[in-house]
Amino acid sequence: MLKRRHCRQRGATLLESLVAIAILAVAVLGMLGAQLRTLAETRTTVHRAQAVRLIEDFSERIKANPEGFRQLANYVTGWDDLPAALDCRSSTCDALALARWDSAIWKQSVADALPFGRAKVFASTDLNAPAAARQLGVAIAWRATGQQAHDTPSPLDRPAAGVFCPTGLICHFAHAQP
């Protein structure tokens, strides 16, 4: 009678299971990374949409000022400028005071709506040009959440000559033509 030799493999199934779990863990971590990146991009998109709405609000404020079109130069502000203004809710304001009031309130709403939100309003055309050609450039900046700011502007960012996004922030540039 022939004796059968049995080769016993001990732990092979356990080793195969450990390898399968390691591969599964790497795949799950990859999917988690992709999910986090998608979430960060979604937040950036939401912030950009808020910036667009804020620019529309700014344009409407200029239109609501009876002399707003003649006061365009008074809406121009730098990144860190916060125009001192009378409270036009409790007192009567002329067109200049209303322009400063609108700028101050609007810049505060940018700061409230976006993380580290800042705004700059600049003359993008000659403000003494014919009415149809006059417009203001508006740049809104915010800090990216969960990612670094883009080193190069996206196609939606159209910086004007001499107007740059502050370091470490994402910007949206647009033009407001009342």
C-alpha positions in Angstrom: 0.0 0.0 0.0 1.2 3.4 -0.9 1.4 6.0 1.7 0.1 9.3 0.7 2.1 12.3 1.7 0.1 15.2 2.7 1.7 18.5 2.4 0.0 20.8 4.8 -0.1 24.4 4.2 -0.8 26.3 7.3 -1.7 30.0 7.2 -2.0 30.4 3.4 -5.7 31.3 3.7 -4.9 33.8 6.4 -2.1 35.4 4.3 -4.4 35.6 1.2 -7.1 37.3 3.4 -4.6 39.8 4.7 -3.5 40.7 1.2 -7.1 41.1 0.1 -7.8 43.4 3.0 -4.8 45.5 2.3 -5.8 45.9 -1.3 -9.3 46.8 -0.2 -8.0 49.4 2.3 -5.9 51.1 -0.4 -8.9 51.2 -2.8 -11.1 52.7 0.0 -8.5 55.3 0.8 -8.3 56.2 -2.9 -12.0 56.7 -3.1 -12.0 58.7 0.1 -9.3 61.0 -1.3 -11.4 61.5 -4.5 -14.5 62.2 -2.4 -12.6 64.8 -0.3 -11.3 66.5 -3.4 -14.8 66.6 -4.9 -16.1 68.2 -1.7 -13.4 70.9 -1.8 -14.2 71.7 -5.4 -17.9 71.8 -4.6 -17.2 74.4 -1.9 -15.2 76.4 -4.3 -18.0 76.4 -6.8 -20.5 77.5 -4.1 -18.2 80.3 -3.1 -17.8 81.4 -6.7 -21.6 81.4 -7.1 -21.8 83.6 -3.9 -19.2 85.9 -5.4 -21.3 86.3 -8.6 -24.4 87.1 -6.6 -22.5 89.6 -4.5 -21.3 91.3 -7.7 -24.9 91.4 -9.0 -25.9 93.0 -5.6 -23.1 95.6 -6.0 -24.4 96.5 -9.5 -27.9 96.8 -8.2 -26.8 99.1 -5.4 -25.2 101.5 -8.0 -28.4 101.4 -10.0 -30.5 102.2 -6.9 -28.5 105.3 -6.2 -30.2 108.2 -8.0 -26.8 109.6 -9.0 -24.9 106.3 -8.9 -23.9 106.5 -12.5 -22.2 109.8 -12.0 -20.7 108.6 -8.7 -18.8 105.6 -10.1 -15.4 106.9 -9.0 -16.7 107.0 -5.4 -17.4 103.3 -5.5 -13.7 102.5 -6.2 -12.1 100.8 -3.2 -8.9 98.8 -2.5 -8.7 95.3 -1.0 -8.5 96.6 2.6 -10.4 99.8 2.3 -13.6 100.1 4.3 -15.2 103.4 3.4 -16.3 105.5 6.3 -19.9 106.4 5.8 -23.0 107.9 7.4 -25.8 105.5 8.2 -28.1 106.2 5.4 -30.9 104.2 7.1 -31.3 106.8 9.8 -30.3 110.0 8.0 -30.8 111.5 4.6 -27.8 111.0 2.4 -26.7 112.7 -0.8 -25.4 110.6 -3.8 -21.8 110.7 -2.6 -22.7 109.6 1.0 -25.0 106.9 -0.5 -22.1 105.6 -2.7 -19.8 105.3 0.4 -22.6 103.7 2.4 -23.4 101.2 -0.3 -19.6 100.4 -0.6 -19.2 99.9 3.1 -22.3 97.7 3.5 -21.5 95.7 0.4 -17.9 95.1 1.5 -19.1 93.9 4.9 -21.5 91.5 3.2 -18.6 90.1 1.2 -16.7 89.5 4.4 -19.7 87.8 6.0 -20.6 85.6 3.0 -17.2 84.2 2.2 -14.3 82.8 4.3 -11.8 85.6 4.7 -13.9 87.4 2.0 -12.4 90.6 0.6 -13.3 92.8 -2.3 -11.7 95.4 -4.6 -13.6 97.8 -6.9 -11.5 99.4 -9.6 -12.1 101.6 -12.7 -11.9 99.2 -15.6 -12.6 101.9 -18.2 -12.3 105.7 -18.2 -15.0 106.9 -15.9 -15.3 110.1 -17.9 -16.1 108.1 -21.1 -19.5 108.1 -22.7 -22.2 106.5 -20.5 -22.5 103.3 -22.5 -18.7 102.6 -22.1 -18.3 103.2 -18.4 -18.0 100.2 -16.1 -16.3 99.2 -12.9 -14.2 96.1 -12.4 -15.0 94.0 -9.3 -12.7 91.4 -7.7 -13.8 89.2 -4.9 -11.3 87.1 -3.0 -11.8 84.3 -0.5 -9.7 81.6 1.1 -10.0 78.2 -0.3 -11.2 75.5 2.1 -9.4 72.2 2.0 -7.1 73.2 -0.8 -4.4 75.7 -1.9 -5.4 78.7 -4.0 -4.8 78.2 -7.7 -1.4 79.4 -8.9 -2.9 80.2 -12.3 -6.3 81.8 -12.7 -9.2 79.7 -13.9 -10.9 80.7 -17.2 -13.5 82.5 -15.0 -10.8 84.7 -13.5 -10.2 87.6 -15.9 -7.8 89.9 -14.0 -7.5 93.4 -15.3 -4.2 95.1 -15.9 -2.6 95.8 -12.5 -5.2 94.0 -10.5 -4.0 90.8 -8.9 -5.5 88.3 -6.5 -4.0 88.5 -3.0 -1.6 85.6 -2.2 -3.3 82.5 -0.9 -6.8 83.5 -2.0 -9.0 82.5 -4.9 -10.5 85.4 -6.8 -13.4 86.0 -9.1 -13.2 89.0 -11.4 -16.1 90.6 -13.2 -17.3 93.9 -14.5 -20.3 95.8 -13.1 -21.9 98.1 -15.6 -24.8 99.9 -14.1 
